Amino acid sequence: MDTASTITQHIVTLGVRGLTFSEVVAVARDGAPVRLAEDALAAMAESRAVIEALASDTRPHYGVSTGFGALADKQIPVELRGQLQRSLIRSHAAGSGPEVEREVVRALMLLRLSTLATGRTGVRPVVAETYAAALNAGITPWVAEYGSLGCSGDLAPLAHCALAMLGEGDVRDARGVLVPASAALQAAGIEPLVLREKEGLALINGTDGMLGMLVLAITDLRALVTTADLAAAMSVEGLTGTDAVFAADLQALRPHPGQRDSAANMRAVLAGSPMISKPQGFTRVQDAYSLRCAPQVHGAVRDTIEHAATVANRELASAIDNPVVTPDGRVESNGNFHGAPIGYVLDFLAIVTADLASMSERRTDRFLDVSRNHGLNAFLADDPGVDSGHMIAQYTQAGIVSELKRLAAPASVDSIPSSAMQEDHVSMGWSAARKLRKSIDGVGRVIAIELLTAARAMDLRAPVIPSPVSSAVLRRLRTAVPGPGTDRYLAPDIAAAHSMVLDGSLLAAAASVVSEAGGELV
């Protein structure tokens, strides 16, 4: 295949349809270029004609010839309507706090652009073209942590993006350097926007920030829950547990799809292991819940993720703005900007993320206790007393898990009124998304420590060897983390294991062996 064809395949095209998860991730994380489809340009031109027809109407039309929010009753003279839109953006670009991550800002811009491309917002095509050009030039507006209540849109974050397209405020250029927006646009050959009726409002009235973070979170959690299945199976193995409870016919008695998939993953990892117990009848006391019930808990996490994905896909197919231009040419106010559907599932995900980490920490703890680890040294130490082994690695897990439990408290029940009680119920979806990102970072670290601990236990059981899948994971881990021995500086080992969880290399090592046997990890 020639280079030109390859590049074309990676361009994300925005039409009147919604985006997919992979398209959002490609643009947000991988910097994929975007283009506007002809149907989108035509739809925008058509709806813009509706707005321009209303601009000269003597009757008030919200966002076209009136103020906003609690000031919606104020009629704005024609000569001040451009200033109205600029003032809206400048006043709403009121964020404060740490800078938001580049991938989040790119996702936010892309999703706002996607709504513009539906033709339901009434903006001119040039507005969408400017956003597309900025994304393609690698220009990332400076956006702050605080400023969105998740209702009437992610107002402050979106306003900071819009402000940059006006040539005001600061941005990160393609090299990541903080520069004035005017300089970045000029360097990229992009003309700053001059807003007209309705356009400022259309740029900030969306759920794009919380939705972008939801899509990124689901993408990460899908990989992490499979990695947790791998870690749980290796813990069962390292603790010489049994795989009998993971049998497909037992799982079918409770036919939750997530449970089925997690159990199948664990069976695949444990296949052919000389380490696991093969009970005949009831000759061995049952394994602890953190081992035996891993498919049930991990599976419930999976099902929650897929429910969240259903909500996210509906939102990706939505045109969120207020007012909107309907397909039959009406301009109607509405409440579709309310972030409740997204806020709820963001909170659900924070809950299951905390529980996934909690169960992982409990499995790790079993390895360290001589009364429960079936013949291993205390704390997996080389010389207990002289050495501490993984004692404090579990402390690190415990600290993270406790933090994740605090982050699991829902943001979406904490509505706070604003805009002189016009916006008297808000979703707090942006806040739910921000804390979920911290939770996902934490659970990845907890799973990494479990994998590190299970691997150490397996090495300590030599000459008995683990399953072919676990052996492949061990080999990959040992390329960066040495095997058991006297105590050494442990933080780099944890960091290396965490890096392999994030880049998927441990999961890939497992998946390659499963694939050779004719199966797959899901």
C-alpha positions as CSV (number, residue, x, y, z in Angstrom):
1,M,0.0,0.0,0.0
2,D,1.4,3.4,-0.9
3,T,2.0,6.1,1.7
4,A,-0.7,8.4,0.5
5,S,-3.3,5.7,0.9
6,T,-2.1,4.9,4.4
7,I,-2.3,8.6,5.5
8,T,-5.8,8.9,4.0
9,Q,-7.0,5.9,6.0
10,H,-6.0,7.6,9.2
11,I,-8.0,10.8,8.6
12,V,-11.1,11.0,10.7
13,T,-14.0,12.3,8.7
14,L,-16.8,14.3,10.4
15,G,-20.2,14.1,8.8
16,V,-23.7,14.5,10.1
17,R,-23.3,11.1,11.8
18,G,-21.7,10.6,15.2
19,L,-18.1,9.5,15.9
20,T,-17.0,6.1,17.1
21,F,-14.8,5.4,20.1
22,S,-11.8,4.6,18.0
23,E,-12.1,7.9,16.1
24,V,-12.3,9.9,19.3
25,V,-9.2,8.1,20.7
26,A,-7.3,8.4,17.4
27,V,-7.7,12.2,17.3
28,A,-7.4,12.8,21.1
29,R,-4.5,10.6,21.8
30,D,-2.8,9.8,18.5
31,G,-3.2,13.2,16.8
32,A,-5.0,11.8,13.8
33,P,-6.1,14.5,11.3
34,V,-9.7,15.4,10.7
35,R,-11.7,16.6,7.7
36,L,-15.3,17.8,7.3
37,A,-17.5,15.8,4.9
38,E,-19.5,17.4,2.2
39,D,-22.8,16.5,3.9
40,A,-21.7,18.3,7.0
41,L,-20.7,21.4,5.2
42,A,-24.1,21.4,3.4
43,A,-26.1,20.8,6.6
44,M,-24.2,23.7,8.3
45,A,-24.9,26.0,5.4
46,E,-28.6,25.1,5.4
47,S,-29.1,25.7,9.1
48,R,-27.1,28.9,9.0
49,A,-29.6,30.3,6.6
50,V,-32.3,29.7,9.1
51,I,-30.4,31.6,11.8
52,E,-29.7,34.5,9.5
53,A,-33.4,34.7,8.6
54,L,-34.2,35.1,12.3
55,A,-31.5,37.7,12.9
56,S,-33.6,40.4,11.3
57,D,-36.8,39.3,13.0
58,T,-38.3,41.7,15.5
59,R,-39.3,38.9,17.8
60,P,-36.7,37.7,20.4
61,H,-34.9,34.5,19.7
62,Y,-32.8,33.0,22.4
63,G,-29.1,33.1,21.7
64,V,-29.7,34.9,18.4
65,S,-31.1,38.3,19.5
66,T,-31.2,37.9,23.3
67,G,-28.9,37.5,26.2
68,F,-28.1,34.2,27.9
69,G,-29.2,32.2,31.0
70,A,-30.8,34.5,33.5
71,L,-30.4,37.4,31.0
72,A,-32.4,35.6,28.3
73,D,-35.2,38.3,28.5
74,K,-32.9,41.1,27.3
75,Q,-33.3,42.0,23.6
76,I,-29.9,42.8,22.0
77,P,-29.7,45.4,19.2
78,V,-28.4,44.2,15.8
79,E,-25.2,46.2,16.0
80,L,-24.3,44.7,19.3
81,R,-24.8,41.0,18.5
82,G,-21.3,40.3,17.4
83,Q,-20.1,41.9,20.7
84,L,-22.7,39.7,22.5
85,Q,-21.1,36.5,21.2
86,R,-17.5,37.7,21.9
87,S,-18.5,38.8,25.4
88,L,-20.1,35.4,26.0
89,I,-16.9,33.6,25.2
90,R,-14.6,36.0,27.1
91,S,-16.8,36.0,30.2
92,H,-17.3,32.2,30.3
93,A,-13.5,31.5,29.8
94,A,-13.3,31.8,33.6
95,G,-11.6,28.5,34.4
96,S,-9.2,28.1,37.3
97,G,-6.7,25.5,38.6
98,P,-4.3,23.1,37.0
99,E,-4.1,22.7,33.3
100,V,-6.2,19.9,31.8
101,E,-4.5,17.1,29.8
102,R,-3.9,17.5,26.1
103,E,-5.9,14.4,25.2
104,V,-8.9,15.7,27.1
105,V,-8.8,19.1,25.4
106,R,-8.5,17.5,22.0
107,A,-11.4,15.2,22.7
108,L,-13.5,18.1,23.8
109,M,-12.7,20.1,20.7
110,L,-13.3,17.2,18.4
111,L,-16.7,16.4,20.0
112,R,-17.8,20.0,19.8
113,L,-16.8,20.0,16.1
114,S,-18.8,16.8,15.7
115,T,-21.9,18.5,16.9
116,L,-21.3,21.5,14.7
117,A,-21.0,19.1,11.8
118,T,-24.5,17.7,12.3
119,G,-25.9,21.0,11.0
120,R,-28.2,21.4,14.0
121,T,-26.3,24.4,15.7
122,G,-26.7,27.1,13.0
123,V,-23.1,28.1,12.8
124,R,-21.4,29.0,9.5
125,P,-19.1,26.3,8.0
126,V,-16.1,28.5,8.6
127,V,-16.5,28.0,12.4
128,A,-16.2,24.2,12.0
129,E,-13.4,24.6,9.5
130,T,-11.4,26.7,12.0
131,Y,-11.7,24.0,14.7
132,A,-10.7,21.3,12.3
133,A,-7.6,23.4,11.2
134,A,-6.6,23.9,14.8
135,L,-6.8,20.2,15.6
136,N,-4.8,19.4,12.5
137,A,-2.1,22.0,13.4
138,G,-1.8,20.5,16.9
139,I,-3.0,23.6,18.6
140,T,-4.4,22.8,22.1
141,P,-6.1,25.6,24.0
142,W,-5.2,26.1,27.7
143,V,-8.1,24.7,29.7
144,A,-8.3,24.7,33.5
145,E,-9.5,22.0,35.9
146,Y,-12.4,24.0,37.4
147,G,-15.2,25.8,35.7
148,S,-17.8,23.3,34.5
149,L,-20.9,22.3,36.5
150,G,-21.9,19.8,33.7
151,C,-25.1,21.7,32.7
152,S,-25.6,24.3,30.0
153,G,-22.6,22.5,28.7
154,D,-19.0,22.3,29.9
155,L,-19.1,26.0,29.8
156,A,-15.7,27.3,31.0
157,P,-13.6,24.5,29.3
158,L,-15.4,25.0,26.0
159,A,-15.2,28.8,26.3
160,H,-11.4,28.5,26.7
161,C,-11.3,26.6,23.4
162,A,-13.5,29.0,21.7
163,L,-11.5,31.9,23.0
164,A,-8.4,30.5,21.4
165,M,-10.1,30.3,18.0
166,L,-10.8,34.0,18.4
167,G,-7.1,34.5,18.8
168,E,-7.2,35.2,22.5
169,G,-5.9,33.4,25.5
170,D,-3.1,30.8,25.5
171,V,-2.6,27.5,23.8
172,R,0.0,24.7,23.5
173,D,1.5,24.5,20.1
174,A,2.4,21.3,18.3
175,R,5.6,21.1,20.3
176,G,3.7,21.5,23.6
177,V,5.0,25.1,24.2
178,L,2.6,27.5,25.9
179,V,2.2,30.5,23.5
180,P,-0.4,33.2,22.8
181,A,-3.3,31.8,20.7
182,S,-2.9,34.7,18.2
183,A,0.7,33.6,17.5
184,A,-0.2,29.9,17.2
185,L,-3.0,30.7,14.7
186,Q,-0.8,33.0,12.7
187,A,2.0,30.4,12.5
188,A,-0.5,27.8,11.3
189,G,-2.0,30.1,8.8
190,I,-5.4,30.1,10.5
191,E,-7.6,33.2,10.5
192,P,-9.1,34.0,13.9
193,L,-12.8,33.7,14.0
194,V,-15.1,36.7,14.1
195,L,-18.3,35.4,15.6
196,R,-21.8,36.2,14.4
197,E,-25.3,35.5,15.8
198,K,-25.7,32.3,17.8
199,E,-22.2,31.1,17.2
200,G,-20.6,31.8,20.5
201,L,-23.4,30.0,22.3
202,A,-23.1,27.0,19.9
203,L,-19.4,26.7,20.9
204,I,-20.0,26.2,24.6
205,N,-23.4,24.5,25.0
206,G,-22.2,20.9,25.0
207,T,-21.3,17.9,27.1
208,D,-18.1,17.4,25.1
209,G,-15.6,17.5,27.9
210,M,-17.3,14.9,30.2
211,L,-18.2,12.8,27.1
212,G,-14.6,12.9,25.9
213,M,-13.3,11.8,29.2
214,L,-15.9,9.0,29.4
215,V,-14.8,7.6,26.0
216,L,-11.2,7.7,27.1
217,A,-12.0,6.1,30.4
218,I,-14.0,3.3,28.9
219,T,-11.2,2.6,26.5
220,D,-8.7,2.3,29.3
221,L,-11.0,0.3,31.6
222,R,-11.7,-2.3,28.9
223,A,-8.0,-3.1,28.8
224,L,-7.5,-2.8,32.6
225,V,-10.3,-5.3,33.4
226,T,-8.7,-7.9,31.2
227,T,-5.4,-7.2,32.8
228,A,-7.1,-7.7,36.1
229,D,-8.3,-11.1,34.9
230,L,-4.7,-11.9,34.1
231,A,-3.5,-10.8,37.5
232,A,-6.3,-12.7,39.3
233,A,-5.5,-15.9,37.5
234,M,-1.8,-15.5,38.2
235,S,-2.7,-15.0,41.9
236,V,-4.8,-18.1,41.9
237,E,-1.8,-19.9,40.4
238,G,0.8,-18.4,42.7
239,L,-1.3,-19.3,45.8
240,T,-1.8,-22.9,44.4
241,G,-5.5,-22.4,44.3
242,T,-8.0,-24.2,42.1
243,D,-9.4,-23.4,38.7
244,A,-12.4,-25.8,39.1
245,V,-14.7,-22.9,40.1
246,F,-14.1,-21.2,36.8
247,A,-15.6,-24.0,34.7
248,A,-17.9,-22.8,31.9
249,D,-20.9,-24.8,33.0
250,L,-20.8,-23.3,36.5
251,Q,-20.6,-19.8,35.1
252,A,-23.5,-20.5,32.8
253,L,-25.7,-21.0,35.8
254,R,-25.5,-17.2,36.3
255,P,-25.4,-15.9,32.8
256,H,-24.0,-12.4,33.1
257,P,-21.9,-11.8,30.0
258,G,-19.1,-10.1,31.9
259,Q,-18.8,-12.9,34.3
260,R,-18.7,-15.4,31.5
261,D,-15.9,-13.5,29.8
262,S,-13.7,-12.9,32.9
263,A,-14.0,-16.6,33.8
264,A,-13.0,-17.6,30.3
265,N,-10.0,-15.4,30.5
266,M,-8.9,-16.9,33.8
267,R,-9.4,-20.4,32.4
268,A,-7.2,-19.6,29.5
269,V,-4.4,-18.2,31.7
270,L,-4.5,-21.2,34.0
271,A,-4.6,-23.8,31.3
272,G,-1.9,-26.4,31.7
273,S,-0.6,-25.1,35.0
274,P,1.2,-27.6,37.3
275,M,0.8,-25.1,40.2
276,I,-2.9,-25.1,40.6
277,S,-4.7,-27.5,42.9
278,K,-6.6,-30.4,41.3
279,P,-9.1,-31.3,44.1
280,Q,-10.8,-34.7,44.0
281,G,-14.2,-34.1,45.6
282,F,-14.0,-31.9,48.7
283,T,-10.4,-32.5,49.6
284,R,-9.4,-28.9,49.8
285,V,-11.0,-26.0,51.6
286,Q,-12.4,-23.5,49.1
287,D,-10.3,-20.6,48.0
288,A,-11.1,-17.2,49.4
289,Y,-13.6,-14.9,47.8
290,S,-10.9,-12.6,46.3
291,L,-9.8,-15.7,44.2
292,R,-12.9,-17.7,43.8
293,C,-15.3,-14.8,43.1
294,A,-13.0,-12.9,40.8
295,P,-15.1,-13.6,37.7
296,Q,-18.2,-12.4,39.5
297,V,-16.7,-9.1,40.5
298,H,-14.6,-8.5,37.4
299,G,-17.6,-9.5,35.3
300,A,-19.8,-6.9,37.0
301,V,-17.2,-4.3,36.3
302,R,-17.3,-5.4,32.6
303,D,-21.1,-5.1,32.5
304,T,-21.0,-1.7,34.1
305,I,-18.4,-0.6,31.5
306,E,-20.6,-1.8,28.7
307,H,-23.6,0.0,30.1
308,A,-21.5,3.2,30.2
309,A,-20.4,2.5,26.6
310,T,-24.1,2.3,25.6
311,V,-24.7,5.7,27.1
312,A,-21.5,7.1,25.5
313,N,-22.5,5.8,22.0
314,R,-25.9,7.5,22.3
315,E,-24.2,10.7,23.3
316,L,-21.8,10.5,20.4
317,A,-24.7,10.3,18.1
318,S,-26.3,13.4,19.6
319,A,-26.4,17.0,18.6
320,I,-26.1,18.9,21.9
321,D,-26.9,22.7,21.7
322,N,-29.4,25.2,22.9
323,P,-31.3,26.3,21.0
324,V,-31.0,23.9,18.1
325,V,-32.1,24.1,14.5
326,T,-34.4,21.2,13.9
327,P,-34.5,19.3,10.6
328,D,-37.7,21.0,9.6
329,G,-36.2,24.5,10.2
330,R,-37.5,25.4,13.6
331,V,-35.2,27.0,16.2
332,E,-36.1,25.5,19.6
333,S,-34.8,25.8,23.1
334,N,-34.3,22.5,24.9
335,G,-32.5,20.9,27.9
336,N,-30.4,18.4,26.0
337,F,-27.2,20.0,27.4
338,H,-27.9,18.5,30.9
339,G,-25.1,16.1,31.7
340,A,-27.0,13.7,33.9
341,P,-26.8,10.6,31.7
342,I,-23.0,11.0,31.4
343,G,-22.5,12.0,35.0
344,Y,-24.3,9.0,36.3
345,V,-22.2,6.5,34.4
346,L,-19.0,8.3,35.2
347,D,-19.9,7.8,38.8
348,F,-20.8,4.2,38.3
349,L,-17.4,3.6,36.7
350,A,-15.6,5.2,39.7
351,I,-17.5,2.8,42.0
352,V,-16.5,-0.3,40.0
353,T,-13.0,0.9,39.5
354,A,-12.5,1.2,43.3
355,D,-13.9,-2.3,43.8
356,L,-11.7,-3.8,41.1
357,A,-8.7,-2.3,42.9
358,S,-10.0,-3.4,46.3
359,M,-10.2,-7.1,45.2
360,S,-6.7,-6.9,43.6
361,E,-5.2,-5.6,46.9
362,R,-6.9,-8.4,48.9
363,R,-5.3,-11.0,46.6
364,T,-1.9,-9.3,47.0
365,D,-2.2,-9.3,50.7
366,R,-2.8,-13.1,50.8
367,F,0.7,-13.7,49.3
368,L,2.3,-11.9,52.2
369,D,0.7,-13.8,55.1
370,V,2.3,-17.1,56.0
371,S,-1.1,-18.4,57.3
372,R,-2.6,-17.9,53.9
373,N,0.1,-18.1,51.2
374,H,0.5,-21.9,51.3
375,G,4.2,-22.4,52.0
376,L,5.8,-19.1,50.9
377,N,8.0,-16.9,53.1
378,A,6.5,-14.1,55.1
379,F,6.0,-11.0,52.8
380,L,7.7,-13.0,50.1
381,A,11.0,-11.8,51.7
382,D,14.3,-13.5,50.9
383,D,15.2,-13.6,54.6
384,P,12.1,-12.5,56.6
385,G,13.2,-10.1,59.3
386,V,16.3,-9.1,57.5
387,D,14.3,-8.4,54.4
388,S,10.8,-7.0,54.1
389,G,9.9,-8.3,50.7
390,H,6.7,-6.8,49.3
391,M,5.4,-5.6,52.7
392,I,5.3,-1.9,51.7
393,A,4.2,-2.6,48.1
394,Q,1.0,-3.7,49.7
395,Y,0.9,-0.6,51.8
396,T,1.1,1.4,48.6
397,Q,-1.8,-0.6,47.2
398,A,-3.8,0.0,50.4
399,G,-3.2,3.7,50.2
400,I,-4.3,3.9,46.6
401,V,-7.4,1.7,47.3
402,S,-8.4,4.0,50.2
403,E,-8.1,7.0,47.9
404,L,-10.2,5.2,45.2
405,K,-12.9,4.6,47.7
406,R,-13.1,8.3,48.5
407,L,-13.2,9.0,44.8
408,A,-16.1,6.6,44.4
409,A,-18.4,9.0,46.2
410,P,-20.7,10.2,43.5
411,A,-20.4,13.7,42.1
412,S,-23.7,13.6,40.3
413,V,-25.8,13.8,43.5
414,D,-24.1,17.1,44.4
415,S,-26.1,19.6,42.4
416,I,-25.4,23.3,43.2
417,P,-27.6,26.1,41.7
418,S,-26.1,28.8,39.5
419,S,-27.1,31.7,37.2
420,A,-29.5,33.4,39.6
421,M,-31.4,30.1,40.0
422,Q,-32.0,29.8,36.3
423,E,-29.7,26.8,36.3
424,D,-31.0,25.4,39.6
425,H,-30.0,21.7,39.0
426,V,-26.7,20.7,37.4
427,S,-25.1,17.4,36.7
428,M,-21.5,17.9,38.0
429,G,-20.5,15.5,35.2
430,W,-17.2,17.2,34.5
431,S,-16.2,16.7,38.2
432,A,-17.3,13.0,37.9
433,A,-15.0,12.7,34.9
434,R,-12.1,14.4,36.5
435,K,-12.1,12.1,39.5
436,L,-12.6,9.0,37.4
437,R,-9.4,9.8,35.6
438,K,-7.6,9.7,39.0
439,S,-9.3,6.4,39.8
440,I,-8.2,4.8,36.6
441,D,-4.6,5.9,37.2
442,G,-4.8,4.3,40.7
443,V,-6.3,1.0,39.6
444,G,-3.6,0.5,37.0
445,R,-1.0,0.9,39.7
446,V,-2.8,-1.5,42.1
447,I,-3.0,-4.2,39.3
448,A,0.7,-3.7,38.5
449,I,1.6,-4.5,42.1
450,E,-0.5,-7.6,42.1
451,L,1.2,-8.8,38.9
452,L,4.6,-8.1,40.4
453,T,3.7,-10.0,43.6
454,A,2.2,-13.0,41.8
455,A,5.2,-13.2,39.6
456,R,7.6,-13.2,42.6
457,A,5.5,-15.9,44.3
458,M,5.7,-18.1,41.2
459,D,9.5,-17.7,41.0
460,L,9.7,-18.7,44.7
461,R,7.9,-21.9,43.9
462,A,10.6,-23.2,41.6
463,P,11.2,-25.8,40.3
464,V,7.4,-26.0,39.8
465,I,6.7,-23.9,36.8
466,P,3.5,-21.8,36.0
467,S,1.2,-22.2,33.1
468,P,2.4,-21.4,29.5
469,V,0.5,-18.1,29.6
470,S,1.9,-17.0,33.0
471,S,5.4,-18.1,32.0
472,A,5.2,-15.8,29.0
473,V,4.1,-12.9,31.2
474,L,6.9,-13.7,33.6
475,R,9.5,-13.6,30.8
476,R,8.2,-10.2,29.6
477,L,8.2,-8.8,33.2
478,R,11.7,-10.0,33.8
479,T,13.0,-8.0,30.9
480,A,12.6,-4.9,33.2
481,V,12.2,-6.3,36.7
482,P,14.7,-8.7,38.2
483,G,13.6,-11.9,40.0
484,P,13.5,-12.5,43.7
485,G,16.4,-11.8,45.9
486,T,17.4,-9.7,48.9
487,D,15.6,-6.4,49.2
488,R,16.3,-3.7,46.7
489,Y,14.9,-0.3,45.8
490,L,11.3,-1.3,45.0
491,A,9.8,1.8,43.5
492,P,11.5,1.3,40.1
493,D,10.1,-2.3,39.9
494,I,6.6,-1.0,40.6
495,A,7.1,1.8,38.0
496,A,8.3,-0.7,35.4
497,A,5.4,-3.1,36.0
498,H,2.9,-0.2,35.9
499,S,4.4,0.9,32.5
500,M,3.9,-2.6,31.1
501,V,0.3,-2.5,32.3
502,L,-0.3,0.8,30.6
503,D,1.4,-0.1,27.3
504,G,-0.3,-3.5,27.2
505,S,2.9,-5.5,26.9
506,L,2.1,-7.9,29.7
507,L,-1.4,-8.5,28.3
508,A,0.0,-8.9,24.8
509,A,2.4,-11.6,26.1
510,A,-0.5,-13.5,27.6
511,A,-2.7,-13.0,24.5
512,S,0.0,-14.3,22.2
513,V,0.1,-17.7,24.0
514,V,-3.7,-17.9,24.2
515,S,-3.9,-17.2,20.5
516,E,-1.4,-19.9,19.7
517,A,-3.7,-22.3,21.5
518,G,-6.7,-21.2,19.4
519,G,-8.3,-18.9,21.9
520,E,-8.4,-15.2,22.7
521,L,-8.5,-12.9,25.7
522,V,-11.5,-10.6,25.8
